[in-house]
Amino acid sequence: QVQLVESGGGLVQTGGSLRLSCAASGGIYSADSMGWYRQAPGKQREMVGFITQDGMIRYGDLVKGRFTISGDVAKNTEYLQMNSLTPDDTGVYYCLATDGRGSSLWGQGTQVTVSS
């Protein structure tokens, strides 16, 4: 069974950077896009951004130019470069792959904690 595995989370000070990675294990999921989502403590999960199979990248409002998404959707690999982190960026970051036909696959999430 295909699973998405995130990595790269951790503890960082305000102003620091982290690079998250997402990759498939157990096979390849036939995705047409992959996205990053964040769930802060006590809040709903929100979109950070996504990348499509043809390379289009879009960001959610919370990014404000600080985050960069890259990857290869066909290979189920995705990255999130996060710069100028603040405590408001603290949360669990999830990778999502969608197949464009109504199905999706979530990763288990990776914790990012930004200290003040």
Chimera marker file (.cmm) of the C-alpha trace (Angstrom):
<marker_set name="trace">
<marker id="1" x="0.000" y="0.000" z="0.000" r="1" g="1" b="0" radius="0.5"/>
<marker id="2" x="1.338" y="3.402" z="-0.964" r="1" g="1" b="0" radius="0.5"/>
<marker id="3" x="2.001" y="5.831" z="1.857" r="1" g="1" b="0" radius="0.5"/>
<marker id="4" x="3.268" y="9.398" z="1.928" r="1" g="1" b="0" radius="0.5"/>
<marker id="5" x="6.025" y="10.071" z="4.412" r="1" g="1" b="0" radius="0.5"/>
<marker id="6" x="6.980" y="13.558" z="5.537" r="1" g="1" b="0" radius="0.5"/>
<marker id="7" x="10.313" y="14.400" z="7.103" r="1" g="1" b="0" radius="0.5"/>
<marker id="8" x="12.402" y="17.408" z="8.044" r="1" g="1" b="0" radius="0.5"/>
<marker id="9" x="10.338" y="18.845" z="10.862" r="1" g="1" b="0" radius="0.5"/>
<marker id="10" x="11.819" y="19.893" z="14.153" r="1" g="1" b="0" radius="0.5"/>
<marker id="11" x="12.492" y="22.741" z="16.536" r="1" g="1" b="0" radius="0.5"/>
<marker id="12" x="13.837" y="26.010" z="15.166" r="1" g="1" b="0" radius="0.5"/>
<marker id="13" x="14.207" y="29.529" z="16.517" r="1" g="1" b="0" radius="0.5"/>
<marker id="14" x="12.305" y="32.519" z="15.184" r="1" g="1" b="0" radius="0.5"/>
<marker id="15" x="13.829" y="33.666" z="11.922" r="1" g="1" b="0" radius="0.5"/>
<marker id="16" x="15.207" y="30.241" z="11.140" r="1" g="1" b="0" radius="0.5"/>
<marker id="17" x="14.560" y="27.910" z="8.243" r="1" g="1" b="0" radius="0.5"/>
<marker id="18" x="13.462" y="24.344" z="7.689" r="1" g="1" b="0" radius="0.5"/>
<marker id="19" x="13.068" y="22.174" z="4.628" r="1" g="1" b="0" radius="0.5"/>
<marker id="20" x="10.341" y="19.573" z="4.682" r="1" g="1" b="0" radius="0.5"/>
<marker id="21" x="10.271" y="16.611" z="2.359" r="1" g="1" b="0" radius="0.5"/>
<marker id="22" x="7.502" y="14.272" z="1.293" r="1" g="1" b="0" radius="0.5"/>
<marker id="23" x="7.970" y="11.041" z="-0.568" r="1" g="1" b="0" radius="0.5"/>
<marker id="24" x="5.944" y="7.960" z="-1.326" r="1" g="1" b="0" radius="0.5"/>
<marker id="25" x="6.801" y="4.563" z="0.060" r="1" g="1" b="0" radius="0.5"/>
<marker id="26" x="5.447" y="1.209" z="-1.017" r="1" g="1" b="0" radius="0.5"/>
<marker id="27" x="4.874" y="2.268" z="-4.599" r="1" g="1" b="0" radius="0.5"/>
<marker id="28" x="3.697" y="5.267" z="-6.613" r="1" g="1" b="0" radius="0.5"/>
<marker id="29" x="0.399" y="7.072" z="-6.198" r="1" g="1" b="0" radius="0.5"/>
<marker id="30" x="-1.076" y="8.303" z="-9.452" r="1" g="1" b="0" radius="0.5"/>
<marker id="31" x="-1.260" y="11.961" z="-8.459" r="1" g="1" b="0" radius="0.5"/>
<marker id="32" x="-2.045" y="15.010" z="-10.544" r="1" g="1" b="0" radius="0.5"/>
<marker id="33" x="-1.069" y="17.392" z="-7.751" r="1" g="1" b="0" radius="0.5"/>
<marker id="34" x="0.593" y="17.421" z="-4.351" r="1" g="1" b="0" radius="0.5"/>
<marker id="35" x="0.094" y="19.912" z="-1.594" r="1" g="1" b="0" radius="0.5"/>
<marker id="36" x="1.275" y="20.990" z="1.819" r="1" g="1" b="0" radius="0.5"/>
<marker id="37" x="-1.127" y="21.714" z="4.654" r="1" g="1" b="0" radius="0.5"/>
<marker id="38" x="-0.578" y="22.976" z="8.153" r="1" g="1" b="0" radius="0.5"/>
<marker id="39" x="-2.561" y="22.416" z="11.318" r="1" g="1" b="0" radius="0.5"/>
<marker id="40" x="-1.695" y="24.744" z="14.152" r="1" g="1" b="0" radius="0.5"/>
<marker id="41" x="-2.655" y="23.804" z="17.722" r="1" g="1" b="0" radius="0.5"/>
<marker id="42" x="-6.380" y="24.251" z="18.224" r="1" g="1" b="0" radius="0.5"/>
<marker id="43" x="-6.970" y="25.296" z="14.632" r="1" g="1" b="0" radius="0.5"/>
<marker id="44" x="-8.251" y="23.708" z="11.471" r="1" g="1" b="0" radius="0.5"/>
<marker id="45" x="-5.957" y="22.354" z="8.843" r="1" g="1" b="0" radius="0.5"/>
<marker id="46" x="-5.151" y="24.995" z="6.222" r="1" g="1" b="0" radius="0.5"/>
<marker id="47" x="-3.464" y="24.922" z="2.864" r="1" g="1" b="0" radius="0.5"/>
<marker id="48" x="0.110" y="26.106" z="2.517" r="1" g="1" b="0" radius="0.5"/>
<marker id="49" x="0.273" y="25.520" z="-1.213" r="1" g="1" b="0" radius="0.5"/>
<marker id="50" x="0.403" y="22.932" z="-3.944" r="1" g="1" b="0" radius="0.5"/>
<marker id="51" x="2.221" y="21.862" z="-7.078" r="1" g="1" b="0" radius="0.5"/>
<marker id="52" x="0.637" y="20.241" z="-10.125" r="1" g="1" b="0" radius="0.5"/>
<marker id="53" x="2.016" y="17.574" z="-12.409" r="1" g="1" b="0" radius="0.5"/>
<marker id="54" x="2.757" y="20.172" z="-15.080" r="1" g="1" b="0" radius="0.5"/>
<marker id="55" x="4.692" y="22.282" z="-12.583" r="1" g="1" b="0" radius="0.5"/>
<marker id="56" x="2.182" y="24.978" z="-11.679" r="1" g="1" b="0" radius="0.5"/>
<marker id="57" x="2.649" y="26.141" z="-8.086" r="1" g="1" b="0" radius="0.5"/>
<marker id="58" x="0.185" y="28.079" z="-5.966" r="1" g="1" b="0" radius="0.5"/>
<marker id="59" x="0.389" y="29.301" z="-2.393" r="1" g="1" b="0" radius="0.5"/>
<marker id="60" x="-2.168" y="29.988" z="0.256" r="1" g="1" b="0" radius="0.5"/>
<marker id="61" x="-2.498" y="33.357" z="1.926" r="1" g="1" b="0" radius="0.5"/>
<marker id="62" x="-0.546" y="32.345" z="5.020" r="1" g="1" b="0" radius="0.5"/>
<marker id="63" x="2.729" y="31.932" z="3.107" r="1" g="1" b="0" radius="0.5"/>
<marker id="64" x="3.407" y="35.593" z="2.306" r="1" g="1" b="0" radius="0.5"/>
<marker id="65" x="6.459" y="34.859" z="0.170" r="1" g="1" b="0" radius="0.5"/>
<marker id="66" x="8.393" y="33.011" z="2.862" r="1" g="1" b="0" radius="0.5"/>
<marker id="67" x="7.779" y="29.457" z="1.708" r="1" g="1" b="0" radius="0.5"/>
<marker id="68" x="8.745" y="27.724" z="-1.511" r="1" g="1" b="0" radius="0.5"/>
<marker id="69" x="7.268" y="24.509" z="-2.852" r="1" g="1" b="0" radius="0.5"/>
<marker id="70" x="9.103" y="22.260" z="-5.296" r="1" g="1" b="0" radius="0.5"/>
<marker id="71" x="8.996" y="18.657" z="-6.335" r="1" g="1" b="0" radius="0.5"/>
<marker id="72" x="8.075" y="16.088" z="-8.939" r="1" g="1" b="0" radius="0.5"/>
<marker id="73" x="4.447" y="15.039" z="-8.713" r="1" g="1" b="0" radius="0.5"/>
<marker id="74" x="4.911" y="12.071" z="-11.047" r="1" g="1" b="0" radius="0.5"/>
<marker id="75" x="7.559" y="10.697" z="-8.681" r="1" g="1" b="0" radius="0.5"/>
<marker id="76" x="5.503" y="11.604" z="-5.593" r="1" g="1" b="0" radius="0.5"/>
<marker id="77" x="8.218" y="13.846" z="-4.187" r="1" g="1" b="0" radius="0.5"/>
<marker id="78" x="7.543" y="17.265" z="-2.760" r="1" g="1" b="0" radius="0.5"/>
<marker id="79" x="9.502" y="19.787" z="-0.746" r="1" g="1" b="0" radius="0.5"/>
<marker id="80" x="8.648" y="22.818" z="1.344" r="1" g="1" b="0" radius="0.5"/>
<marker id="81" x="11.390" y="25.328" z="2.013" r="1" g="1" b="0" radius="0.5"/>
<marker id="82" x="10.349" y="27.537" z="4.897" r="1" g="1" b="0" radius="0.5"/>
<marker id="83" x="12.255" y="30.720" z="5.708" r="1" g="1" b="0" radius="0.5"/>
<marker id="84" x="11.834" y="33.501" z="8.248" r="1" g="1" b="0" radius="0.5"/>
<marker id="85" x="9.839" y="31.235" z="10.512" r="1" g="1" b="0" radius="0.5"/>
<marker id="86" x="7.788" y="32.676" z="13.352" r="1" g="1" b="0" radius="0.5"/>
<marker id="87" x="5.986" y="31.016" z="16.263" r="1" g="1" b="0" radius="0.5"/>
<marker id="88" x="2.769" y="31.323" z="14.223" r="1" g="1" b="0" radius="0.5"/>
<marker id="89" x="4.223" y="28.751" z="11.835" r="1" g="1" b="0" radius="0.5"/>
<marker id="90" x="4.192" y="26.139" z="14.565" r="1" g="1" b="0" radius="0.5"/>
<marker id="91" x="2.064" y="23.130" z="13.762" r="1" g="1" b="0" radius="0.5"/>
<marker id="92" x="1.907" y="19.772" z="12.095" r="1" g="1" b="0" radius="0.5"/>
<marker id="93" x="2.678" y="19.896" z="8.389" r="1" g="1" b="0" radius="0.5"/>
<marker id="94" x="0.991" y="17.379" z="6.162" r="1" g="1" b="0" radius="0.5"/>
<marker id="95" x="1.641" y="16.257" z="2.611" r="1" g="1" b="0" radius="0.5"/>
<marker id="96" x="-1.337" y="15.521" z="0.370" r="1" g="1" b="0" radius="0.5"/>
<marker id="97" x="-1.515" y="13.867" z="-3.031" r="1" g="1" b="0" radius="0.5"/>
<marker id="98" x="-4.676" y="14.028" z="-5.133" r="1" g="1" b="0" radius="0.5"/>
<marker id="99" x="-5.445" y="12.027" z="-8.236" r="1" g="1" b="0" radius="0.5"/>
<marker id="100" x="-7.860" y="14.507" z="-9.828" r="1" g="1" b="0" radius="0.5"/>
<marker id="101" x="-10.674" y="11.945" z="-9.728" r="1" g="1" b="0" radius="0.5"/>
<marker id="102" x="-11.832" y="12.527" z="-6.168" r="1" g="1" b="0" radius="0.5"/>
<marker id="103" x="-9.301" y="10.427" z="-4.303" r="1" g="1" b="0" radius="0.5"/>
<marker id="104" x="-6.486" y="11.658" z="-2.122" r="1" g="1" b="0" radius="0.5"/>
<marker id="105" x="-3.707" y="10.392" z="0.096" r="1" g="1" b="0" radius="0.5"/>
<marker id="106" x="-2.432" y="12.118" z="3.242" r="1" g="1" b="0" radius="0.5"/>
<marker id="107" x="0.876" y="11.701" z="4.962" r="1" g="1" b="0" radius="0.5"/>
<marker id="108" x="1.128" y="11.232" z="8.712" r="1" g="1" b="0" radius="0.5"/>
<marker id="109" x="2.475" y="14.727" z="9.271" r="1" g="1" b="0" radius="0.5"/>
<marker id="110" x="5.669" y="16.193" z="10.658" r="1" g="1" b="0" radius="0.5"/>
<marker id="111" x="5.851" y="18.553" z="13.622" r="1" g="1" b="0" radius="0.5"/>
<marker id="112" x="7.363" y="21.999" z="13.212" r="1" g="1" b="0" radius="0.5"/>
<marker id="113" x="7.922" y="24.051" z="16.330" r="1" g="1" b="0" radius="0.5"/>
<marker id="114" x="9.225" y="27.607" z="16.185" r="1" g="1" b="0" radius="0.5"/>
<marker id="115" x="10.450" y="29.043" z="19.457" r="1" g="1" b="0" radius="0.5"/>
<marker id="116" x="10.350" y="32.739" z="20.256" r="1" g="1" b="0" radius="0.5"/>
<link id1="1" id2="2" r="1" g="1" b="0" radius="0.2"/>
<link id1="2" id2="3" r="1" g="1" b="0" radius="0.2"/>
<link id1="3" id2="4" r="1" g="1" b="0" radius="0.2"/>
<link id1="4" id2="5" r="1" g="1" b="0" radius="0.2"/>
<link id1="5" id2="6" r="1" g="1" b="0" radius="0.2"/>
<link id1="6" id2="7" r="1" g="1" b="0" radius="0.2"/>
<link id1="7" id2="8" r="1" g="1" b="0" radius="0.2"/>
<link id1="8" id2="9" r="1" g="1" b="0" radius="0.2"/>
<link id1="9" id2="10" r="1" g="1" b="0" radius="0.2"/>
<link id1="10" id2="11" r="1" g="1" b="0" radius="0.2"/>
<link id1="11" id2="12" r="1" g="1" b="0" radius="0.2"/>
<link id1="12" id2="13" r="1" g="1" b="0" radius="0.2"/>
<link id1="13" id2="14" r="1" g="1" b="0" radius="0.2"/>
<link id1="14" id2="15" r="1" g="1" b="0" radius="0.2"/>
<link id1="15" id2="16" r="1" g="1" b="0" radius="0.2"/>
<link id1="16" id2="17" r="1" g="1" b="0" radius="0.2"/>
<link id1="17" id2="18" r="1" g="1" b="0" radius="0.2"/>
<link id1="18" id2="19" r="1" g="1" b="0" radius="0.2"/>
<link id1="19" id2="20" r="1" g="1" b="0" radius="0.2"/>
<link id1="20" id2="21" r="1" g="1" b="0" radius="0.2"/>
<link id1="21" id2="22" r="1" g="1" b="0" radius="0.2"/>
<link id1="22" id2="23" r="1" g="1" b="0" radius="0.2"/>
<link id1="23" id2="24" r="1" g="1" b="0" radius="0.2"/>
<link id1="24" id2="25" r="1" g="1" b="0" radius="0.2"/>
<link id1="25" id2="26" r="1" g="1" b="0" radius="0.2"/>
<link id1="26" id2="27" r="1" g="1" b="0" radius="0.2"/>
<link id1="27" id2="28" r="1" g="1" b="0" radius="0.2"/>
<link id1="28" id2="29" r="1" g="1" b="0" radius="0.2"/>
<link id1="29" id2="30" r="1" g="1" b="0" radius="0.2"/>
<link id1="30" id2="31" r="1" g="1" b="0" radius="0.2"/>
<link id1="31" id2="32" r="1" g="1" b="0" radius="0.2"/>
<link id1="32" id2="33" r="1" g="1" b="0" radius="0.2"/>
<link id1="33" id2="34" r="1" g="1" b="0" radius="0.2"/>
<link id1="34" id2="35" r="1" g="1" b="0" radius="0.2"/>
<link id1="35" id2="36" r="1" g="1" b="0" radius="0.2"/>
<link id1="36" id2="37" r="1" g="1" b="0" radius="0.2"/>
<link id1="37" id2="38" r="1" g="1" b="0" radius="0.2"/>
<link id1="38" id2="39" r="1" g="1" b="0" radius="0.2"/>
<link id1="39" id2="40" r="1" g="1" b="0" radius="0.2"/>
<link id1="40" id2="41" r="1" g="1" b="0" radius="0.2"/>
<link id1="41" id2="42" r="1" g="1" b="0" radius="0.2"/>
<link id1="42" id2="43" r="1" g="1" b="0" radius="0.2"/>
<link id1="43" id2="44" r="1" g="1" b="0" radius="0.2"/>
<link id1="44" id2="45" r="1" g="1" b="0" radius="0.2"/>
<link id1="45" id2="46" r="1" g="1" b="0" radius="0.2"/>
<link id1="46" id2="47" r="1" g="1" b="0" radius="0.2"/>
<link id1="47" id2="48" r="1" g="1" b="0" radius="0.2"/>
<link id1="48" id2="49" r="1" g="1" b="0" radius="0.2"/>
<link id1="49" id2="50" r="1" g="1" b="0" radius="0.2"/>
<link id1="50" id2="51" r="1" g="1" b="0" radius="0.2"/>
<link id1="51" id2="52" r="1" g="1" b="0" radius="0.2"/>
<link id1="52" id2="53" r="1" g="1" b="0" radius="0.2"/>
<link id1="53" id2="54" r="1" g="1" b="0" radius="0.2"/>
<link id1="54" id2="55" r="1" g="1" b="0" radius="0.2"/>
<link id1="55" id2="56" r="1" g="1" b="0" radius="0.2"/>
<link id1="56" id2="57" r="1" g="1" b="0" radius="0.2"/>
<link id1="57" id2="58" r="1" g="1" b="0" radius="0.2"/>
<link id1="58" id2="59" r="1" g="1" b="0" radius="0.2"/>
<link id1="59" id2="60" r="1" g="1" b="0" radius="0.2"/>
<link id1="60" id2="61" r="1" g="1" b="0" radius="0.2"/>
<link id1="61" id2="62" r="1" g="1" b="0" radius="0.2"/>
<link id1="62" id2="63" r="1" g="1" b="0" radius="0.2"/>
<link id1="63" id2="64" r="1" g="1" b="0" radius="0.2"/>
<link id1="64" id2="65" r="1" g="1" b="0" radius="0.2"/>
<link id1="65" id2="66" r="1" g="1" b="0" radius="0.2"/>
<link id1="66" id2="67" r="1" g="1" b="0" radius="0.2"/>
<link id1="67" id2="68" r="1" g="1" b="0" radius="0.2"/>
<link id1="68" id2="69" r="1" g="1" b="0" radius="0.2"/>
<link id1="69" id2="70" r="1" g="1" b="0" radius="0.2"/>
<link id1="70" id2="71" r="1" g="1" b="0" radius="0.2"/>
<link id1="71" id2="72" r="1" g="1" b="0" radius="0.2"/>
<link id1="72" id2="73" r="1" g="1" b="0" radius="0.2"/>
<link id1="73" id2="74" r="1" g="1" b="0" radius="0.2"/>
<link id1="74" id2="75" r="1" g="1" b="0" radius="0.2"/>
<link id1="75" id2="76" r="1" g="1" b="0" radius="0.2"/>
<link id1="76" id2="77" r="1" g="1" b="0" radius="0.2"/>
<link id1="77" id2="78" r="1" g="1" b="0" radius="0.2"/>
<link id1="78" id2="79" r="1" g="1" b="0" radius="0.2"/>
<link id1="79" id2="80" r="1" g="1" b="0" radius="0.2"/>
<link id1="80" id2="81" r="1" g="1" b="0" radius="0.2"/>
<link id1="81" id2="82" r="1" g="1" b="0" radius="0.2"/>
<link id1="82" id2="83" r="1" g="1" b="0" radius="0.2"/>
<link id1="83" id2="84" r="1" g="1" b="0" radius="0.2"/>
<link id1="84" id2="85" r="1" g="1" b="0" radius="0.2"/>
<link id1="85" id2="86" r="1" g="1" b="0" radius="0.2"/>
<link id1="86" id2="87" r="1" g="1" b="0" radius="0.2"/>
<link id1="87" id2="88" r="1" g="1" b="0" radius="0.2"/>
<link id1="88" id2="89" r="1" g="1" b="0" radius="0.2"/>
<link id1="89" id2="90" r="1" g="1" b="0" radius="0.2"/>
<link id1="90" id2="91" r="1" g="1" b="0" radius="0.2"/>
<link id1="91" id2="92" r="1" g="1" b="0" radius="0.2"/>
<link id1="92" id2="93" r="1" g="1" b="0" radius="0.2"/>
<link id1="93" id2="94" r="1" g="1" b="0" radius="0.2"/>
<link id1="94" id2="95" r="1" g="1" b="0" radius="0.2"/>
<link id1="95" id2="96" r="1" g="1" b="0" radius="0.2"/>
<link id1="96" id2="97" r="1" g="1" b="0" radius="0.2"/>
<link id1="97" id2="98" r="1" g="1" b="0" radius="0.2"/>
<link id1="98" id2="99" r="1" g="1" b="0" radius="0.2"/>
<link id1="99" id2="100" r="1" g="1" b="0" radius="0.2"/>
<link id1="100" id2="101" r="1" g="1" b="0" radius="0.2"/>
<link id1="101" id2="102" r="1" g="1" b="0" radius="0.2"/>
<link id1="102" id2="103" r="1" g="1" b="0" radius="0.2"/>
<link id1="103" id2="104" r="1" g="1" b="0" radius="0.2"/>
<link id1="104" id2="105" r="1" g="1" b="0" radius="0.2"/>
<link id1="105" id2="106" r="1" g="1" b="0" radius="0.2"/>
<link id1="106" id2="107" r="1" g="1" b="0" radius="0.2"/>
<link id1="107" id2="108" r="1" g="1" b="0" radius="0.2"/>
<link id1="108" id2="109" r="1" g="1" b="0" radius="0.2"/>
<link id1="109" id2="110" r="1" g="1" b="0" radius="0.2"/>
<link id1="110" id2="111" r="1" g="1" b="0" radius="0.2"/>
<link id1="111" id2="112" r="1" g="1" b="0" radius="0.2"/>
<link id1="112" id2="113" r="1" g="1" b="0" radius="0.2"/>
<link id1="113" id2="114" r="1" g="1" b="0" radius="0.2"/>
<link id1="114" id2="115" r="1" g="1" b="0" radius="0.2"/>
<link id1="115" id2="116" r="1" g="1" b="0" radius="0.2"/>
</marker_set>
